[in-house]
Amino acid sequence: MIFLERILDAESKRSIVREVLEALPERFDVAEEREEYISCSAGQICLAATNNGKAVGFVCLKETGKDTVGLAVMGVLEEFRQEGVGKELFDFAREIAREKGCKFG
């Protein structure tokens, strides 16, 4: 069962983003770019999808305007693709943005 949660601790954000991105070398193969995503995640809204306590996906949102947030980076492990995890994360991101009084887009 997939569990969605907002991650608040900066180190936990970096750890989850690192774990997922490093498992996706075909999409995040440039080390400098991957490290930038990981570093920036600490200051962003970070939402995670877990399965039995293990991170299987995440989405990070960044402020793009006074009342708007946009997708900074997102990743879902290969074995959880086509199972709706990405859609669940995206929908959760919209919900969190609304709660903050922001538009997501």
MDAnalysis code that builds the backbone (N, CA, C; Angstrom):
import MDAnalysis as mda
import numpy as np

u = mda.Universe.empty(315, n_residues=105, atom_resindex=np.repeat(np.arange(105), 3), trajectory=True)
u.add_TopologyAttr("name", ["N", "CA", "C"] * 105)
u.add_TopologyAttr("resid", np.arange(1, 106))
u.add_TopologyAttr("resname", ["MET", "ILE", "PHE", "LEU", "GLU", "ARG", "ILE", "LEU", "ASP", "ALA", "GLU", "SER", "LYS", "ARG", "SER", "ILE", "VAL", "ARG", "GLU", "VAL", "LEU", "GLU", "ALA", "LEU", "PRO", "GLU", "ARG", "PHE", "ASP", "VAL", "ALA", "GLU", "GLU", "ARG", "GLU", "GLU", "TYR", "ILE", "SER", "CYS", "SER", "ALA", "GLY", "GLN", "ILE", "CYS", "LEU", "ALA", "ALA", "THR", "ASN", "ASN", "GLY", "LYS", "ALA", "VAL", "GLY", "PHE", "VAL", "CYS", "LEU", "LYS", "GLU", "THR", "GLY", "LYS", "ASP", "THR", "VAL", "GLY", "LEU", "ALA", "VAL", "MET", "GLY", "VAL", "LEU", "GLU", "GLU", "PHE", "ARG", "GLN", "GLU", "GLY", "VAL", "GLY", "LYS", "GLU", "LEU", "PHE", "ASP", "PHE", "ALA", "ARG", "GLU", "ILE", "ALA", "ARG", "GLU", "LYS", "GLY", "CYS", "LYS", "PHE", "GLY"])
u.atoms.positions = np.array([
    [0.844, -1.183, 0.000],
    [0.000, 0.000, 0.000],
    [0.890, 1.247, 0.000],
    [0.550, 2.194, -0.836],
    [1.308, 3.436, -0.956],
    [0.787, 4.447, 0.062],
    [1.724, 5.077, 0.757],
    [1.410, 6.099, 1.751],
    [2.049, 7.394, 1.281],
    [1.280, 8.484, 1.271],
    [1.784, 9.801, 0.866],
    [1.970, 10.663, 2.096],
    [3.073, 11.405, 2.125],
    [3.309, 12.298, 3.251],
    [4.148, 13.493, 2.829],
    [3.968, 14.562, 3.580],
    [4.796, 15.751, 3.382],
    [6.018, 15.601, 4.279],
    [7.179, 15.809, 3.718],
    [8.429, 15.683, 4.460],
    [8.869, 17.085, 4.873],
    [9.105, 17.273, 6.155],
    [9.450, 18.595, 6.666],
    [10.927, 18.746, 6.997],
    [11.567, 17.694, 7.430],
    [12.972, 17.735, 7.828],
    [13.888, 17.798, 6.604],
    [14.792, 18.782, 6.584],
    [15.673, 19.001, 5.427],
    [16.520, 17.773, 5.107],
    [17.079, 17.129, 6.112],
    [17.921, 15.958, 5.852],
    [17.097, 14.796, 5.309],
    [15.887, 14.637, 5.798],
    [15.006, 13.578, 5.278],
    [14.650, 13.846, 3.820],
    [14.421, 15.113, 3.486],
    [14.131, 15.473, 2.096],
    [15.294, 15.067, 1.203],
    [16.498, 15.489, 1.587],
    [17.683, 15.164, 0.774],
    [17.869, 13.655, 0.655],
    [17.655, 12.936, 1.720],
    [17.842, 11.490, 1.726],
    [16.863, 10.788, 0.779],
    [15.595, 11.180, 0.837],
    [14.588, 10.572, -0.034],
    [14.871, 10.900, -1.496],
    [15.154, 12.165, -1.777],
    [15.428, 12.567, -3.160],
    [16.657, 11.833, -3.682],
    [17.703, 11.746, -2.877],
    [18.908, 11.026, -3.292],
    [18.601, 9.560, -3.586],
    [17.897, 8.911, -2.672],
    [17.593, 7.487, -2.821],
    [16.869, 7.196, -4.131],
    [15.867, 8.004, -4.439],
    [15.088, 7.767, -5.658],
    [15.879, 8.161, -6.901],
    [16.506, 9.335, -6.905],
    [17.226, 9.778, -8.107],
    [18.396, 8.858, -8.444],
    [19.106, 8.383, -7.434],
    [20.231, 7.488, -7.711],
    [19.770, 6.132, -8.239],
    [18.503, 5.791, -8.003],
    [17.948, 4.543, -8.539],
    [17.441, 4.722, -9.970],
    [17.535, 5.940, -10.485],
    [17.067, 6.257, -11.836],
    [18.198, 6.829, -12.685],
    [19.291, 6.089, -12.855],
    [20.454, 6.650, -13.561],
    [20.196, 7.002, -15.017],
    [19.234, 6.345, -15.657],
    [18.958, 6.658, -17.061],
    [18.282, 8.015, -17.214],
    [17.677, 8.525, -16.144],
    [17.005, 9.823, -16.212],
    [17.790, 10.927, -15.517],
    [18.589, 10.551, -14.538],
    [19.349, 11.526, -13.752],
    [20.819, 11.119, -13.725],
    [21.407, 11.024, -14.897],
    [22.764, 10.491, -15.010],
    [23.867, 11.539, -14.868],
    [23.543, 12.809, -14.909],
    [24.553, 13.860, -14.764],
    [24.671, 14.184, -13.272],
    [25.801, 13.805, -12.686],
    [25.991, 13.912, -11.233],
    [25.769, 15.332, -10.710],
    [26.270, 16.335, -11.415],
    [26.133, 17.710, -10.948],
    [24.667, 18.137, -10.882],
    [23.900, 17.777, -11.900],
    [22.480, 18.125, -11.912],
    [21.737, 17.376, -10.808],
    [22.039, 16.093, -10.656],
    [21.405, 15.282, -9.614],
    [21.691, 15.874, -8.236],
    [22.955, 16.259, -7.989],
    [23.324, 16.839, -6.699],
    [22.639, 18.183, -6.468],
    [22.410, 18.937, -7.524],
    [21.691, 20.209, -7.416],
    [20.243, 19.960, -6.995],
    [19.584, 18.984, -7.620],
    [18.218, 18.636, -7.222],
    [18.170, 18.229, -5.750],
    [19.125, 17.407, -5.345],
    [19.181, 16.922, -3.962],
    [19.382, 18.086, -2.999],
    [20.328, 18.941, -3.297],
    [20.629, 20.090, -2.446],
    [19.429, 21.023, -2.327],
    [18.813, 21.346, -3.451],
    [17.692, 22.283, -3.463],
    [16.458, 21.729, -2.756],
    [16.318, 20.420, -2.733],
    [15.119, 19.821, -2.136],
    [14.954, 20.206, -0.667],
    [16.053, 20.469, 0.023],
    [15.998, 20.797, 1.449],
    [15.149, 22.035, 1.725],
    [15.115, 22.970, 0.784],
    [14.367, 24.200, 0.973],
    [13.035, 24.240, 0.246],
    [12.641, 23.126, -0.333],
    [11.409, 23.079, -1.112],
    [10.330, 22.275, -0.391],
    [9.112, 22.400, -0.878],
    [8.044, 21.522, -0.414],
    [8.352, 20.153, -0.991],
    [8.435, 19.154, -0.140],
    [8.786, 17.806, -0.587],
    [7.706, 16.831, -0.124],
    [7.180, 16.090, -1.071],
    [6.155, 15.089, -0.800],
    [6.700, 13.734, -1.208],
    [6.470, 12.730, -0.385],
    [7.014, 11.405, -0.662],
    [5.923, 10.354, -0.712],
    [6.164, 9.353, -1.528],
    [5.325, 8.154, -1.577],
    [6.177, 7.019, -1.033],
    [5.640, 6.294, -0.064],
    [6.376, 5.178, 0.519],
    [5.555, 3.902, 0.412],
    [6.259, 2.805, 0.399],
    [5.651, 1.481, 0.390],
    [6.395, 0.656, 1.431],
    [5.706, 0.250, 2.460],
    [6.329, -0.486, 3.569],
    [7.516, 0.274, 4.154],
    [7.380, 1.586, 4.275],
    [8.416, 2.412, 4.877],
    [9.562, 2.797, 3.967],
    [9.558, 2.329, 2.712],
    [10.633, 2.639, 1.759],
    [10.130, 3.670, 0.748],
    [10.935, 4.695, 0.509],
    [10.565, 5.716, -0.481],
    [10.528, 5.103, -1.873],
    [9.410, 5.306, -2.563],
    [9.273, 4.796, -3.931],
    [9.061, 5.928, -4.926],
    [8.870, 7.149, -4.413],
    [8.695, 8.295, -5.285],
    [8.621, 9.571, -4.465],
    [8.767, 10.690, -5.138],
    [8.699, 11.989, -4.477],
    [8.392, 13.052, -5.512],
    [7.980, 14.199, -5.012],
    [7.847, 15.395, -5.836],
    [8.300, 16.566, -4.976],
    [9.058, 17.469, -5.568],
    [9.477, 18.697, -4.896],
    [8.881, 19.873, -5.655],
    [8.376, 20.826, -4.883],
    [7.763, 22.017, -5.464],
    [8.577, 23.245, -5.095],
    [8.663, 24.171, -6.031],
    [9.372, 25.425, -5.758],
    [8.448, 26.590, -6.033],
    [8.680, 27.680, -5.330],
    [7.904, 28.886, -5.563],
    [8.292, 29.456, -6.918],
    [7.279, 29.773, -7.709],
    [7.528, 30.339, -9.033],
    [6.982, 31.756, -9.146],
    [6.285, 32.176, -8.109],
    [5.710, 33.516, -8.063],
    [5.182, 33.768, -6.674],
    [4.568, 34.910, -6.500],
    [4.061, 35.281, -5.174],
    [3.085, 34.249, -4.624],
    [2.193, 33.766, -5.441],
    [1.170, 32.816, -5.003],
    [1.127, 31.564, -5.875],
    [2.269, 31.200, -6.441],
    [2.307, 30.013, -7.296],
    [3.496, 29.134, -6.953],
    [3.296, 27.841, -7.129],
    [4.378, 26.870, -6.996],
    [4.370, 25.992, -8.240],
    [5.546, 25.490, -8.581],
    [5.669, 24.628, -9.738],
    [6.513, 23.416, -9.408],
    [6.499, 22.477, -10.291],
    [7.264, 21.247, -10.131],
    [8.756, 21.538, -10.281],
    [9.533, 21.206, -9.260],
    [10.987, 21.382, -9.322],
    [11.625, 20.101, -9.840],
    [11.254, 18.977, -9.249],
    [11.768, 17.678, -9.667],
    [10.840, 16.604, -9.116],
    [10.766, 15.508, -9.844],
    [9.894, 14.399, -9.449],
    [10.548, 13.108, -9.888],
    [10.390, 12.074, -9.102],
    [10.915, 10.774, -9.475],
    [10.088, 9.658, -8.871],
    [9.906, 8.590, -9.632],
    [9.202, 7.394, -9.169],
    [10.035, 6.193, -9.610],
    [10.297, 5.288, -8.682],
    [11.068, 4.089, -9.012],
    [10.387, 3.310, -10.131],
    [11.206, 2.720, -10.993],
    [10.706, 1.984, -12.160],
    [9.617, 0.977, -11.799],
    [9.832, 0.209, -10.751],
    [8.886, -0.859, -10.412],
    [7.531, -0.344, -9.912],
    [7.434, 0.971, -9.690],
    [6.170, 1.555, -9.250],
    [5.539, 2.443, -10.308],
    [6.114, 2.457, -11.493],
    [5.522, 3.207, -12.601],
    [4.333, 2.421, -13.122],
    [3.445, 3.092, -13.739],
    [2.221, 2.508, -14.285],
    [1.297, 1.977, -13.197],
    [1.529, 2.396, -11.949],
    [0.665, 1.994, -10.834],
    [-0.042, 3.201, -10.222],
    [0.097, 4.356, -10.843],
    [-0.589, 5.543, -10.376],
    [0.134, 6.334, -9.295],
    [1.368, 5.938, -8.958],
    [2.105, 6.644, -7.904],
    [2.387, 8.083, -8.315],
    [2.825, 8.286, -9.531],
    [3.103, 9.644, -10.014],
    [1.860, 10.512, -9.988],
    [0.740, 9.978, -10.416],
    [-0.522, 10.721, -10.401],
    [-0.929, 11.049, -8.970],
    [-0.782, 10.092, -8.060],
    [-1.115, 10.350, -6.656],
    [-0.248, 11.468, -6.089],
    [1.047, 11.441, -6.400],
    [1.950, 12.492, -5.935],
    [1.559, 13.846, -6.524],
    [1.243, 13.852, -7.798],
    [0.865, 15.095, -8.479],
    [-0.414, 15.663, -7.867],
    [-1.413, 14.803, -7.635],
    [-2.669, 15.244, -7.023],
    [-2.428, 15.766, -5.600],
    [-1.554, 15.086, -4.859],
    [-1.211, 15.509, -3.503],
    [-0.529, 16.876, -3.548],
    [0.314, 17.095, -4.542],
    [0.987, 18.384, -4.706],
    [-0.032, 19.497, -4.929],
    [-1.025, 19.243, -5.751],
    [-2.086, 20.234, -5.980],
    [-2.802, 20.563, -4.668],
    [-3.094, 19.520, -3.892],
    [-3.784, 19.699, -2.618],
    [-2.949, 20.547, -1.650],
    [-1.668, 20.250, -1.553],
    [-0.780, 21.001, -0.667],
    [-0.674, 22.455, -1.119],
    [-0.568, 22.663, -2.419],
    [-0.504, 24.027, -2.947],
    [-1.762, 24.807, -2.581],
    [-2.914, 24.176, -2.744],
    [-4.186, 24.830, -2.397],
    [-4.220, 25.196, -0.901],
    [-3.752, 24.264, -0.066],
    [-3.723, 24.517, 1.384],
    [-2.849, 25.717, 1.725],
    [-1.794, 25.948, 0.933],
    [-0.904, 27.090, 1.147],
    [-1.452, 28.367, 0.495],
    [-2.588, 28.249, -0.182],
    [-3.161, 29.402, -0.863],
    [-2.471, 29.704, -2.177],
    [-1.830, 28.701, -2.751],
    [-1.071, 28.886, -3.993],
    [-1.729, 28.153, -5.141],
    [-1.420, 28.596, -6.327],
    [-1.796, 27.874, -7.546],
    [-0.635, 26.968, -7.899],
    [-0.940, 25.819, -8.428],
    [0.075, 24.854, -8.841],
    [0.070, 24.810, -10.351],
    [1.198, 25.183, -10.944],
    [1.226, 25.159, -12.398],
    [2.433, 25.806, -12.974],
])
